[in-house]
Amino acid sequence: MNNTNRYDDIINLPHPEPTIRPRMAMENRAAQFSPFAALTGYDEATREEARLVDIKQELSEDMKDMLDAKLAIIEQHIKEQPEISVTYFQPDEKKTGGRYTTVSGNVKKLDGVEHVIIMADGTKIPIGDVRLIGGDLFRLFED
């Protein structure tokens, strides 16, 4: 076997140029090799599935009675727009369950027709989703 490489006869030939259409620009050629997502939306779906939600806890009769008493106190002082904090269950828009949220502010109205607490900032809290109500207003009655 001799010391010559088997491609020596073509290694120095000029690169062939296309005869039918012009050569593609290097920027356009690079686009051919961009990443491909075979499972569009898969990453988002797995993140959504992994997102944790809480289950709404059922209240005991004692807790319901206590909340009813606190709502009655709020109703008695509604003209003063008392400041309270409310922890309530917010259902998740995408999956079963939700999360418990606590908001603080002044109560504007208790709507018995829609069964909501309307805060001064416009937030509406469904009374059936309330877990806890606190505030200075209740300290007078807890002593």
C-alpha positions as CSV (number, residue, x, y, z in Angstrom):
1,M,0.0,0.0,0.0
2,N,1.4,3.4,-0.9
3,N,1.4,6.6,1.3
4,T,-1.2,8.4,-0.8
5,N,-4.7,9.0,0.6
6,R,-7.6,7.6,-1.5
7,Y,-9.2,11.1,-1.6
8,D,-6.1,13.0,-2.9
9,D,-7.6,13.3,-6.3
10,I,-10.7,15.3,-5.2
11,I,-9.6,17.0,-2.0
12,N,-8.5,20.2,-3.8
13,L,-11.3,20.5,-6.3
14,P,-13.5,23.6,-6.0
15,H,-16.8,23.3,-4.1
16,P,-19.6,22.6,-6.6
17,E,-22.0,25.5,-7.1
18,P,-25.8,24.9,-7.7
19,T,-26.8,25.5,-11.3
20,I,-30.6,25.8,-10.9
21,R,-31.0,28.3,-8.0
22,P,-28.6,30.5,-6.0
23,R,-26.8,29.2,-2.9
24,M,-28.8,29.6,0.3
25,A,-27.4,32.2,2.7
26,M,-25.6,30.9,5.8
27,E,-28.2,32.6,8.1
28,N,-31.1,30.7,6.4
29,R,-29.2,27.4,6.5
30,A,-28.7,27.7,10.2
31,A,-32.5,27.8,10.7
32,Q,-32.8,24.3,9.3
33,F,-31.1,23.0,12.5
34,S,-33.1,24.9,15.1
35,P,-34.6,22.8,18.0
36,F,-37.7,20.9,17.3
37,A,-40.4,20.3,20.0
38,A,-42.0,17.0,19.0
39,L,-44.4,17.2,22.0
40,T,-45.7,20.7,21.8
41,G,-47.2,21.8,25.2
42,Y,-45.8,18.8,27.1
43,D,-43.5,20.9,29.3
44,E,-46.5,23.1,30.3
45,A,-48.7,20.1,30.9
46,T,-46.2,18.5,33.2
47,R,-45.7,21.7,35.1
48,E,-49.4,22.1,35.6
49,E,-49.8,18.5,36.7
50,A,-47.0,19.0,39.3
51,R,-48.5,22.2,40.7
52,L,-49.9,21.5,44.1
53,V,-53.4,22.5,45.2
54,D,-55.1,22.3,48.6
55,I,-58.4,20.4,49.2
56,K,-61.2,22.4,50.8
57,Q,-61.6,21.5,54.4
58,E,-65.0,20.9,55.8
59,L,-65.8,23.0,58.9
60,S,-67.1,21.5,62.1
61,E,-70.4,22.7,63.4
62,D,-68.6,24.6,66.2
63,M,-66.5,26.4,63.6
64,K,-69.6,27.2,61.6
65,D,-71.4,28.6,64.7
66,M,-68.3,30.7,65.5
67,L,-68.2,32.2,62.0
68,D,-71.9,32.9,62.1
69,A,-71.4,34.8,65.3
70,K,-68.6,36.8,63.9
71,L,-70.6,37.6,60.8
72,A,-73.4,38.8,63.1
73,I,-71.0,41.1,64.9
74,I,-69.7,42.5,61.5
75,E,-73.3,43.1,60.5
76,Q,-73.9,45.1,63.7
77,H,-70.9,47.3,63.0
78,I,-71.1,47.5,59.2
79,K,-71.6,51.3,59.2
80,E,-68.1,51.6,60.7
81,Q,-66.6,49.4,58.0
82,P,-64.6,47.3,60.5
83,E,-61.2,46.1,59.6
84,I,-60.9,42.3,59.5
85,S,-58.8,39.5,58.1
86,V,-60.5,36.6,56.3
87,T,-59.0,33.3,55.4
88,Y,-61.0,31.6,52.7
89,F,-60.7,28.9,50.0
90,Q,-60.1,30.0,46.5
91,P,-61.0,27.2,43.9
92,D,-58.4,26.6,41.2
93,E,-59.4,27.6,37.7
94,K,-57.6,24.6,36.1
95,K,-57.8,21.6,38.4
96,T,-59.7,20.2,41.3
97,G,-58.8,21.9,44.6
98,G,-57.5,25.4,45.2
99,R,-55.6,27.3,47.9
100,Y,-56.4,29.1,51.1
101,T,-55.9,32.9,50.9
102,T,-55.9,35.5,53.6
103,V,-57.0,39.1,52.9
104,S,-57.2,42.0,55.2
105,G,-59.1,45.2,54.9
106,N,-62.3,47.0,55.7
107,V,-65.7,45.4,55.2
108,K,-68.1,47.4,53.0
109,K,-71.1,45.1,53.0
110,L,-72.4,41.6,53.8
111,D,-74.6,40.6,50.9
112,G,-77.1,38.0,52.1
113,V,-78.5,37.5,48.6
114,E,-75.2,36.5,47.0
115,H,-73.8,35.2,50.3
116,V,-70.6,37.2,49.9
117,I,-68.5,39.5,52.1
118,I,-67.7,42.6,50.0
119,M,-64.5,44.4,51.1
120,A,-63.9,48.1,50.6
121,D,-61.5,47.4,47.8
122,G,-64.2,45.5,45.9
123,T,-63.0,42.0,46.7
124,K,-65.9,39.5,47.0
125,I,-65.4,36.6,49.3
126,P,-68.0,33.8,49.2
127,I,-69.2,33.2,52.8
128,G,-69.4,29.4,52.2
129,D,-65.6,29.4,51.5
130,V,-64.6,31.3,54.6
131,R,-62.5,29.4,57.1
132,L,-61.4,32.0,59.6
133,I,-62.3,35.6,60.4
134,G,-60.2,37.8,62.7
135,G,-59.7,41.3,63.7
136,D,-59.8,43.8,66.6
137,L,-63.5,44.0,66.4
138,F,-63.8,40.5,67.9
139,R,-61.5,41.1,70.8
140,L,-64.2,42.9,72.7
141,F,-66.5,39.8,72.4
142,E,-63.8,37.1,73.1
143,D,-62.8,38.4,76.5
